[in-house]
Amino acid sequence: MNSLPEIVLKACAGGLFVVVFALVAEAVQPKRLAGIFAAAPSVALASLILTVVFKGNRDASLAARGMIGGAVAFTAYTIVEAPALGRLGVARGSAAALVMWLALAAAVTFAVAP
């Protein structure tokens, strides 16, 4: 179980990184690239840093591999989603893309697992 100082540090670091990344997103031109600096990457970075500090490189490596799997699958999801919505409608298109995301995330995560 996480200790209280670890939880407090994760919350503070995550919040700090979110603010810093939001400031970078405000400065980025064109604005459509601002999403690259959204909350997810900043929280992931804060989490990885604190995982290294509290649990070591091995646990951070496992967490990073899971993040890589999720990122690859999410990229594929965004590519598949728009055509799926047009062909299958909103509910079925979203469900199909979500199933594809889950399957790909699991496959990539297991492929990069130690």
N, C-alpha and C positions, 0 to 999 in steps of 0.2 A: 504494500500500500504506500502511496505517496506521503511524504512528510509535509507538514504545514509550510515550512520554509520553501520547499520545492514548488509547491502549488502557488504560493504567493509570487515567487520569482518567475514562474511560467506566465502567470497573468500579467505581471508588470512588463516582462520582456516582450510578450506578445502584443500588448498595448503600445509599447514604445515602437516596435517594428511596424505596426499598422499605421501609426502616425507618420513615421519617416517615409514609408512607402506611399502613403496618401499625398505627402508633400511632393515626392518625386512624380507621382501621377499627375499632379496639378501642373508641373513644369513641362511635362512631355508634350511634344507636338508631333504629329496630329493627335487629337484627343482620343481617337479610336484605339490607340496603343496604350492608353492609361490602364486598361483592364489587366495588362501584364503585371502591373504593380498593385493589384488588389490585395485584399486581406489574406487570402489563402497562402500565397508565397511568403508573406511576412510572418504569419503564424507558424508555417512549416519551418522557416529558418530559425525562429526563436526556439521552437521545440527541439530542433536538431542541436543547437548550441547547448541548451540546458541538458539534453540527453547525454551529450558528451561529458559535460561537467559532472552530472550526478551518477551516470550509469556506465560511462565509458564508450570507447569507439565501437565495440561489437554491437551493442544495442542501437547506437546511432546508425550504424551500417544497415542493420535490419530495417529500421524505420525509413531510411532513405530509399532502400529498395522498394518498400511498399509505396512510397510516394512516387517513385519512378513509374511503377506499374499503374497507379491511378492516373498520373499525368498522361501517359501514352494512351490509356483507354479513354480518358476524357477528350483528348485530341481527336481520336477516332469517332467518338460520340458526336462531337460538333460537326464533323464532316458528314456523318450519316443522318443526323437529325433533320436538317432542312429538306432533303429529298424524301425522307420517310414521311414527314408531315404532309408534303404535297401528294404523295401517292396513297398513303394509308389513312389520312385524317389525323386529327390531333391526338386522340386517345391511343389509337393503335400505333401510330407513328412514334409517339413518345415511349410507349411500352416496348416496341421493337428496338428502338435505340438504347433504351435503358438495359434491356436484356443483353444486347451486344456489348454494352459498356461493362456490365458485371462479368460476363464471360471473358472478355479481353483483359480486364483488370486482374482476374484470377489467373489467367494463363500467363500473363507477363510477370506477375508477382512470383508465381511458382517457377518460372523460367530463370529468373534472376536470384532465386533463393539459394543460400549456400548448400 
